[in-house]
Amino acid sequence: MTNHLFDAFRSRMPAPDRLLMETDDGRSISYGDMLAKSAQLAHALVQAGVEPGDRVAVQVEKSPEAALLYLASLRAGAVFLPLNTAYTLPELDYFFRDAEPKLIVCDPDRLA
């Protein structure tokens, strides 16, 4: 998949073995790890029917995985729509009706 925004981001990355982030639980994520995981997630988005220009609504806590999902959305050519975890059902309904996301990603506890 070619995406000019992700390609611009990638062209400015340091070496794949360089540290991108370290999590609170001590995990280290390199730029190479980020590239591999975001590619896997982008593939999963495409397999779920997401096409370039589609919106992916995401209501999850801030985390390294959420950042990787953002990058995966870029790779898939999708529009990432982050939604605050404090939004009420009527607020979510507004965003879903307005944005018409192709896919909604949420914490499994919020599925209902």
DSSP file (Angstrom, degrees, kcal/mol; ACC not computed):
  #  RESIDUE AA STRUCTURE BP1 BP2  ACC     N-H-->O    O-->H-N    N-H-->O    O-->H-N    TCO  KAPPA ALPHA  PHI   PSI    X-CA   Y-CA   Z-CA
    1    1 A M              0   0    0      0, 0.0     2,-0.5     0, 0.0    76,-0.1   0.000 360.0 360.0 360.0 131.6    0.0    0.0    0.0
    2    2 A T        +     0   0    0     74,-0.1     2,-0.4     4,-0.0    73,-0.0  -0.905 360.0 168.5-106.8 131.6    1.3    3.4   -0.9
    3    3 A N     >  -     0   0    0     -2,-0.5     4,-3.1     1,-0.1     5,-0.2  -0.951  27.6-149.8-143.7 120.2    0.3    6.4    1.1
    4    4 A H  H  > S+     0   0    0     -2,-0.4     4,-2.2     1,-0.2     5,-0.2   0.864  97.3  50.3 -61.6 -38.9    2.0    9.7    0.8
    5    5 A L  H  > S+     0   0    0      2,-0.2     4,-2.1     1,-0.2    -1,-0.2   0.944 115.3  42.0 -66.3 -46.9    1.5   10.8    4.4
    6    6 A F  H  > S+     0   0    0     68,-0.3     4,-3.1     1,-0.2     5,-0.2   0.907 113.2  54.1 -66.1 -39.5    2.8    7.6    5.8
    7    7 A D  H  X S+     0   0    0     -4,-3.1     4,-2.2     1,-0.2    -1,-0.2   0.894 108.7  48.9 -60.8 -39.4    5.7    7.6    3.3
    8    8 A A  H  X S+     0   0    0     -4,-2.2     4,-0.6    -5,-0.2    -1,-0.2   0.909 112.7  48.2 -65.7 -41.4    6.6   11.1    4.4
    9    9 A F  H >< S+     0   0    0     -4,-2.1     3,-1.0     1,-0.2    -2,-0.2   0.939 113.4  47.3 -61.2 -48.2    6.5   10.0    8.0
   10   10 A R  H >< S+     0   0    0     -4,-3.1     3,-1.7     1,-0.2    -2,-0.2   0.850 102.6  62.6 -65.4 -35.5    8.6    6.9    7.3
   11   11 A S  H 3< S+     0   0    0     -4,-2.2    -1,-0.2     1,-0.3    -2,-0.2   0.705 104.4  49.4 -65.8 -17.8   11.2    8.8    5.3
   12   12 A R  T << S+     0   0    0     -3,-1.0    -1,-0.3    -4,-0.6    -2,-0.2   0.338  87.2 113.0-102.5   6.1   12.1   10.8    8.4
   13   13 A M    <   -     0   0    0     -3,-1.7    -3,-0.0    -4,-0.1    -4,-0.0  -0.474  63.7-126.8 -78.0 147.6   12.5    7.8   10.7
   14   14 A P        -     0   0    0      0, 0.0    -1,-0.1     0, 0.0    -2,-0.0  -0.099  58.7 -44.0 -75.2-171.8   15.9    6.8   12.1
   15   15 A A    >   -     0   0    0      1,-0.1     3,-2.0     2,-0.1    16,-0.4  -0.175  58.0-114.6 -56.1 146.9   17.3    3.3   11.8
   16   16 A P  T 3  S+     0   0    0      0, 0.0    16,-3.2     0, 0.0    17,-0.4   0.754 113.9  57.4 -57.2 -26.8   14.8    0.5   12.4
   17   17 A D  T 3  S+     0   0    0     14,-0.2     2,-0.1    13,-0.1    -2,-0.1   0.539  83.2 108.1 -84.5  -4.3   16.7   -0.7   15.5
   18   18 A R  S <  S-     0   0    0     -3,-2.0    13,-2.2     1,-0.1     2,-0.3  -0.433  81.4-101.0 -73.1 147.6   16.4    2.7   17.2
   19   19 A L  E     +A   30   0A   0     11,-0.2    11,-0.3     1,-0.2     3,-0.1  -0.524  36.4 177.8 -72.0 126.2   14.0    3.0   20.2
   20   20 A L  E     -     0   0A   0      9,-2.7     2,-0.3     1,-0.4    10,-0.2   0.850  66.5 -18.4 -90.6 -48.2   10.7    4.6   19.4
   21   21 A M  E     -A   29   0A   0      8,-2.1     8,-3.0     2,-0.0     2,-0.4  -0.994  48.2-142.9-158.3 156.6    9.1    4.2   22.8
   22   22 A E  E     -A   28   0A   0     -2,-0.3     6,-0.2     6,-0.2     2,-0.1  -0.994  28.0-136.6-122.6 131.0    9.3    2.5   26.1
   23   23 A T    >   -     0   0    0      4,-2.8     3,-1.9    -2,-0.4    40,-0.0  -0.347  24.3-107.3 -86.3 165.9    6.0    1.5   27.8
   24   24 A D  T 3  S+     0   0    0      1,-0.3    -1,-0.1     2,-0.1    -2,-0.0   0.796 120.6  56.0 -60.3 -29.1    5.2    1.9   31.5
   25   25 A D  T 3  S-     0   0    0      2,-0.1    -1,-0.3     1,-0.0    -2,-0.0   0.309 125.3-100.5 -90.1  11.2    5.4   -1.9   31.9
   26   26 A G  S <  S+     0   0    0     -3,-1.9     2,-0.2     1,-0.3    -2,-0.1   0.478  72.3 144.9  91.5   2.5    9.0   -1.9   30.5
   27   27 A R        -     0   0    0     -5,-0.0    -4,-2.8     1,-0.0     2,-0.5  -0.519  37.9-146.6 -74.1 142.6    8.4   -3.0   26.9
   28   28 A S  E     -A   22   0A   0     -6,-0.2     2,-0.5    -2,-0.2    -6,-0.2  -0.932  10.1-165.9-109.3 133.1   10.6   -1.4   24.3
   29   29 A I  E     -A   21   0A   0     -8,-3.0    -9,-2.7    -2,-0.5    -8,-2.1  -0.975   7.7-159.5-121.5 118.5    9.2   -0.7   20.8
   30   30 A S  E  >  -A   19   0A   0     -2,-0.5     4,-2.3   -11,-0.3   -11,-0.2  -0.387  34.3-106.3 -88.0 170.0   11.7    0.1   18.1
   31   31 A Y  H  > S+     0   0    0    -13,-2.2     4,-2.4   -16,-0.4   -14,-0.2   0.881 124.1  53.3 -62.4 -37.0   11.0    1.8   14.8
   32   32 A G  H  > S+     0   0    0    -16,-3.2     4,-2.4   -14,-0.3    -1,-0.2   0.905 107.2  50.5 -63.9 -41.4   11.3   -1.5   13.1
   33   33 A D  H  > S+     0   0    0    -17,-0.4     4,-3.0     1,-0.2     5,-0.3   0.916 110.1  51.1 -59.8 -43.1    8.7   -3.0   15.5
   34   34 A M  H  X S+     0   0    0     -4,-2.3     4,-2.7     1,-0.2     5,-0.3   0.910 109.6  49.5 -61.9 -43.1    6.4   -0.1   14.7
   35   35 A L  H  X S+     0   0    0     -4,-2.4     4,-1.6     2,-0.2    -1,-0.2   0.925 114.5  44.7 -62.4 -43.9    6.8   -0.7   11.0
   36   36 A A  H  X S+     0   0    0     -4,-2.4     4,-2.0     2,-0.2    -2,-0.2   0.941 117.1  43.4 -66.5 -47.7    6.0   -4.4   11.3
   37   37 A K  H  X S+     0   0    0     -4,-3.0     4,-2.6     1,-0.2     5,-0.2   0.897 113.2  50.8 -68.7 -40.3    3.1   -4.0   13.7
   38   38 A S  H  X S+     0   0    0     -4,-2.7     4,-2.4    -5,-0.3    -1,-0.2   0.854 109.5  52.4 -67.4 -31.1    1.5   -1.1   11.8
   39   39 A A  H  X S+     0   0    0     -4,-1.6     4,-2.3    -5,-0.3    -2,-0.2   0.921 110.0  48.3 -66.5 -43.1    1.8   -3.2    8.6
   40   40 A Q  H  X S+     0   0    0     -4,-2.0     4,-2.1     1,-0.2    -2,-0.2   0.929 114.1  46.1 -61.1 -45.0    0.0   -6.1   10.3
   41   41 A L  H  X S+     0   0    0     -4,-2.6     4,-2.4     2,-0.2    -2,-0.2   0.893 110.5  52.7 -67.0 -39.0   -2.7   -3.8   11.6
   42   42 A A  H  X S+     0   0    0     -4,-2.4     4,-2.4     1,-0.2    -1,-0.2   0.909 109.1  50.3 -61.7 -40.8   -3.1   -2.1    8.2
   43   43 A H  H  X S+     0   0    0     -4,-2.3     4,-2.6     1,-0.2    -1,-0.2   0.910 109.5  50.9 -62.3 -41.8   -3.5   -5.5    6.6
   44   44 A A  H  X S+     0   0    0     -4,-2.1     4,-1.5     2,-0.2    -2,-0.2   0.888 108.9  51.7 -63.8 -38.7   -6.2   -6.3    9.2
   45   45 A L  H  <>S+     0   0    0     -4,-2.4     5,-2.3     2,-0.2    -2,-0.2   0.936 111.3  46.6 -62.1 -46.0   -8.0   -3.0    8.4
   46   46 A V  H ><5S+     0   0    0     -4,-2.4     3,-1.8     1,-0.2    -2,-0.2   0.906 110.1  53.0 -63.5 -41.5   -8.0   -3.8    4.7
   47   47 A Q  H 3<5S+     0   0    0     -4,-2.6    -1,-0.2     1,-0.3    -2,-0.2   0.797 104.2  57.8 -63.4 -27.7   -9.2   -7.4    5.4
   48   48 A A  T 3<5S-     0   0    0     -4,-1.5    -1,-0.3    -3,-0.2    -2,-0.2   0.430 130.0 -96.9 -82.2   1.2  -12.1   -5.8    7.4
   49   49 A G  T < 5S+     0   0    0     -3,-1.8     2,-0.3     1,-0.3    -3,-0.2   0.494  72.1 150.4 101.0   4.0  -13.1   -3.9    4.3
   50   50 A V      < -     0   0    0     -5,-2.3    -1,-0.3    -6,-0.2    28,-0.1  -0.561  22.1-174.2 -74.3 130.0  -11.4   -0.5    5.0
   51   51 A E    >   -     0   0    0     -2,-0.3     3,-2.5     1,-0.1    51,-0.1  -0.806  40.1 -69.7-118.9 161.6  -10.5    1.2    1.7
   52   52 A P  T 3  S+     0   0    0      0, 0.0    26,-0.2     0, 0.0    25,-0.2  -0.251 123.0  21.9 -52.5 133.1   -8.6    4.4    1.1
   53   53 A G  T 3  S+     0   0    0     24,-3.0    25,-0.2     1,-0.4    24,-0.1   0.159  93.0 126.9  92.4 -17.4  -10.6    7.4    2.3
   54   54 A D    <   -     0   0    0     -3,-2.5    25,-3.2     1,-0.1     2,-0.4  -0.362  60.2-119.5 -68.6 152.8  -12.8    5.4    4.6
   55   55 A R  E     -b   79   0B   0     45,-0.4    47,-2.3    23,-0.2    48,-1.3  -0.776  17.6-160.5 -95.8 139.7  -13.1    6.5    8.2
   56   56 A V  E     -bc  80 103B   0     23,-3.0    25,-2.9    -2,-0.4     2,-0.4  -0.956  11.6-153.7-117.9 108.2  -12.0    4.3   11.1
   57   57 A A  E     -bc  81 104B   0     46,-2.4    48,-3.2    -2,-0.6     2,-0.5  -0.686  13.3-168.9 -84.1 132.8  -13.5    5.5   14.4
   58   58 A V  E     +bc  82 105B   0     23,-2.8    25,-3.2    -2,-0.4     2,-0.5  -0.976  18.3 174.9-131.8 120.2  -11.5    4.6   17.4
   59   59 A Q  E     + c   0 106B   0     46,-3.1    48,-1.2    -2,-0.5     2,-0.3  -0.792  37.0 122.5-124.2  87.9  -12.6    4.8   21.1
   60   60 A V        -     0   0    0     -2,-0.5    25,-0.2    23,-0.3     3,-0.1  -0.916  65.0 -89.0-138.5 162.6   -9.8    3.3   23.2
   61   61 A E        -     0   0    0     -2,-0.3     2,-0.2     1,-0.1     5,-0.2  -0.345  58.2 -86.7 -66.8 155.6   -7.5    4.5   26.0
   62   62 A K  S    S+     0   0    0      4,-0.1    -1,-0.1     3,-0.1     3,-0.1  -0.473  72.1 137.4 -63.9 132.3   -4.3    6.1   25.1
   63   63 A S     >  -     0   0    0     -2,-0.2     4,-1.8     1,-0.1     5,-0.2  -0.977  69.4 -96.7-166.4 165.1   -1.7    3.5   24.6
   64   64 A P  H  > S+     0   0    0      0, 0.0     4,-2.2     0, 0.0     5,-0.2   0.887 124.2  56.0 -58.7 -37.1    1.2    2.4   22.3
   65   65 A E  H  > S+     0   0    0      1,-0.2     4,-2.1     2,-0.2     5,-0.1   0.871 103.8  52.9 -64.5 -36.5   -1.3    0.1   20.5
   66   66 A A  H  > S+     0   0    0      2,-0.2     4,-1.9     1,-0.2    -1,-0.2   0.895 109.0  49.7 -65.1 -39.0   -3.6    3.1   19.8
   67   67 A A  H  X S+     0   0    0     -4,-1.8     4,-2.1     2,-0.2    -2,-0.2   0.896 110.3  50.2 -65.1 -39.7   -0.6    5.0   18.3
   68   68 A L  H  X S+     0   0    0     -4,-2.2     4,-2.4     1,-0.2    -2,-0.2   0.866 108.2  52.9 -66.1 -35.7    0.2    1.9   16.1
   69   69 A L  H  X S+     0   0    0     -4,-2.1     4,-2.3     2,-0.2    -1,-0.2   0.878 106.6  53.2 -66.5 -37.2   -3.5    1.8   15.0
   70   70 A Y  H  X S+     0   0    0     -4,-1.9     4,-2.0     2,-0.2    -2,-0.2   0.952 111.4  45.3 -59.6 -49.0   -3.2    5.4   14.0
   71   71 A L  H  X S+     0   0    0     -4,-2.1     4,-2.5     1,-0.2    -2,-0.2   0.875 111.0  53.6 -63.7 -37.1   -0.1    4.6   11.9
   72   72 A A  H  X S+     0   0    0     -4,-2.4     4,-2.2     2,-0.2    -1,-0.2   0.892 106.2  53.0 -63.4 -39.0   -1.9    1.5   10.4
   73   73 A S  H  X>S+     0   0    0     -4,-2.3     5,-2.5     2,-0.2     4,-0.5   0.918 108.9  49.5 -62.1 -43.0   -4.8    3.7    9.4
   74   74 A L  H ><5S+     0   0    0     -4,-2.0     3,-1.3     1,-0.2   -68,-0.3   0.936 109.9  51.3 -58.8 -46.1   -2.4    6.0    7.6
   75   75 A R  H 3<5S+     0   0    0     -4,-2.5    -1,-0.2     1,-0.3    -2,-0.2   0.866 110.4  48.6 -60.7 -36.6   -0.8    3.0    5.9
   76   76 A A  H 3<5S-     0   0    0     -4,-2.2    -1,-0.3    -5,-0.1    -2,-0.2   0.526 115.4-116.6 -81.1  -5.1   -4.2    1.8    4.7
   77   77 A G  T <<5 +     0   0    0     -3,-1.3   -24,-3.0    -4,-0.5    -3,-0.2   0.640  69.2 140.1  79.6  13.8   -5.1    5.3    3.5
   78   78 A A      < -     0   0    0     -5,-2.5     2,-0.6   -26,-0.2    -1,-0.2  -0.422  58.2-113.8 -88.8 164.2   -7.9    5.6    6.0
   79   79 A V  E     -b   55   0B   0    -25,-3.2   -23,-3.0    -2,-0.1     2,-0.5  -0.891  28.5-140.3 -98.1 120.3   -9.0    8.6    8.0
   80   80 A F  E     -b   56   0B   0     -2,-0.6   -23,-0.2   -25,-0.2   -25,-0.1  -0.715  15.9-169.0 -84.9 122.1   -8.4    8.0   11.7
   81   81 A L  E     -b   57   0B   0    -25,-2.9   -23,-2.8    -2,-0.5     2,-0.3  -0.863   7.4-158.9-114.8  95.1  -11.2    9.4   13.9
   82   82 A P  E     -b   58   0B   0      0, 0.0     2,-0.4     0, 0.0   -23,-0.2  -0.564   7.0-161.9 -76.9 135.9  -10.2    9.3   17.6
   83   83 A L        -     0   0    0    -25,-3.2   -23,-0.3    -2,-0.3    -2,-0.0  -0.968  23.2-112.0-121.4 132.3  -13.1    9.4   20.0
   84   84 A N    >   -     0   0    0     -2,-0.4     3,-1.5     1,-0.1   -23,-0.1  -0.316  19.0-133.9 -59.5 137.2  -12.9   10.4   23.6
   85   85 A T  T 3  S+     0   0    0      1,-0.3    -1,-0.1   -25,-0.2   -24,-0.1   0.617 103.6  62.4 -70.5 -10.5  -13.5    7.5   26.0
   86   86 A A  T 3  S+     0   0    0      2,-0.0    -1,-0.3     0, 0.0    -2,-0.1   0.473  74.8 122.3 -92.3  -2.3  -15.8    9.7   28.0
   87   87 A Y    <   -     0   0    0     -3,-1.5     2,-0.1     1,-0.1    -4,-0.0  -0.316  59.3-129.9 -61.8 142.0  -18.3   10.3   25.2
   88   88 A T     >  -     0   0    0      1,-0.1     4,-2.7     4,-0.0     5,-0.2  -0.362  28.0 -99.2 -83.2 168.7  -21.8    9.3   26.0
   89   89 A L  H  > S+     0   0    0      1,-0.2     4,-2.8     2,-0.2     5,-0.2   0.908 124.0  51.2 -58.6 -43.7  -24.0    7.1   23.7
   90   90 A P  H  > S+     0   0    0      0, 0.0     4,-1.9     0, 0.0    -1,-0.2   0.892 111.3  48.9 -61.6 -36.5  -25.8   10.2   22.2
   91   91 A E  H  > S+     0   0    0      2,-0.2     4,-2.2     1,-0.2    -2,-0.2   0.925 112.4  47.4 -66.7 -43.6  -22.4   11.8   21.5
   92   92 A L  H  X S+     0   0    0     -4,-2.7     4,-3.0     1,-0.2     5,-0.2   0.914 108.6  55.3 -62.2 -42.0  -21.1    8.6   19.9
   93   93 A D  H  X S+     0   0    0     -4,-2.8     4,-2.5    -5,-0.2     5,-0.2   0.904 106.9  51.2 -57.2 -42.0  -24.3    8.3   17.9
   94   94 A Y  H  X S+     0   0    0     -4,-1.9     4,-2.7     2,-0.2     5,-0.2   0.951 112.3  45.2 -59.3 -50.8  -23.7   11.8   16.5
   95   95 A F  H  X S+     0   0    0     -4,-2.2     4,-3.0     1,-0.2     5,-0.4   0.905 113.6  49.4 -62.8 -41.6  -20.1   11.1   15.5
   96   96 A F  H  X S+     0   0    0     -4,-3.0     4,-1.7     1,-0.2    -1,-0.2   0.909 114.7  44.1 -65.8 -41.0  -21.1    7.7   13.9
   97   97 A R  H  < S+     0   0    0     -4,-2.5    -2,-0.2    -5,-0.2    -1,-0.2   0.901 119.1  43.3 -68.8 -39.9  -24.0    9.3   11.9
   98   98 A D  H  < S+     0   0    0     -4,-2.7    -2,-0.2    -5,-0.2    -3,-0.2   0.934 124.3  32.1 -72.4 -47.1  -21.9   12.3   10.9
   99   99 A A  H  < S-     0   0    0     -4,-3.0   -44,-0.2    -5,-0.2    -3,-0.2   0.727  85.3-152.0 -86.0 -23.1  -18.6   10.5   10.0
  100  100 A E     <  -     0   0    0     -4,-1.7   -45,-0.4    -5,-0.4    -3,-0.1   0.949  20.9-154.5  47.4  59.6  -20.2    7.2    8.7
  101  101 A P        -     0   0    0      0, 0.0   -45,-0.2     0, 0.0    -1,-0.1  -0.311  18.4-144.9 -65.2 146.1  -17.1    5.2    9.7
  102  102 A K  S    S+     0   0    0    -47,-2.3     2,-0.3     1,-0.2   -46,-0.2   0.791  88.1  21.1 -74.8 -29.8  -16.4    2.0    7.8
  103  103 A L  E     -c   56   0B   0    -48,-1.3   -46,-2.4     2,-0.0     2,-0.5  -0.998  64.9-156.2-143.2 141.7  -15.0    0.4   11.0
  104  104 A I  E     -c   57   0B   0     -2,-0.3     2,-0.5   -48,-0.2   -46,-0.2  -0.985  10.6-166.5-119.1 126.6  -15.4    1.2   14.7
  105  105 A V  E     +c   58   0B   0    -48,-3.2   -46,-3.1    -2,-0.5     2,-0.3  -0.954  20.8 154.2-113.6 128.9  -12.6    0.0   17.1
  106  106 A C  E     -c   59   0B   0     -2,-0.5   -46,-0.2   -48,-0.2     5,-0.1  -0.945  51.2 -80.1-146.1 167.1  -13.3    0.1   20.8
  107  107 A D    >   -     0   0    0    -48,-1.2     3,-2.4    -2,-0.3     4,-0.3  -0.497  45.3-122.1 -63.2 135.6  -12.3   -1.5   24.0
  108  108 A P  G >  S+     0   0    0      0, 0.0     3,-1.2     0, 0.0     4,-0.3   0.804 112.1  62.8 -54.3 -29.6  -14.2   -4.9   24.3
  109  109 A D  G 3  S+     0   0    0      1,-0.2     3,-0.2     2,-0.1    -2,-0.0   0.708 104.5  47.6 -67.8 -18.4  -15.7   -3.7   27.6
  110  110 A R  G <  S+     0   0    0     -3,-2.4    -1,-0.2     1,-0.2    -3,-0.1   0.312  78.0 108.5-102.3   6.3  -17.4   -0.9   25.6
  111  111 A L    <         0   0    0     -3,-1.2    -1,-0.2     1,-0.3    -2,-0.1   0.856 360.0 360.0 -56.0 -40.4  -18.8   -3.0   22.9
  112  112 A A              0   0    0     -4,-0.3    -1,-0.3    -3,-0.2    -2,-0.1   0.520 360.0 360.0 -64.5 360.0  -22.4   -2.8   24.0
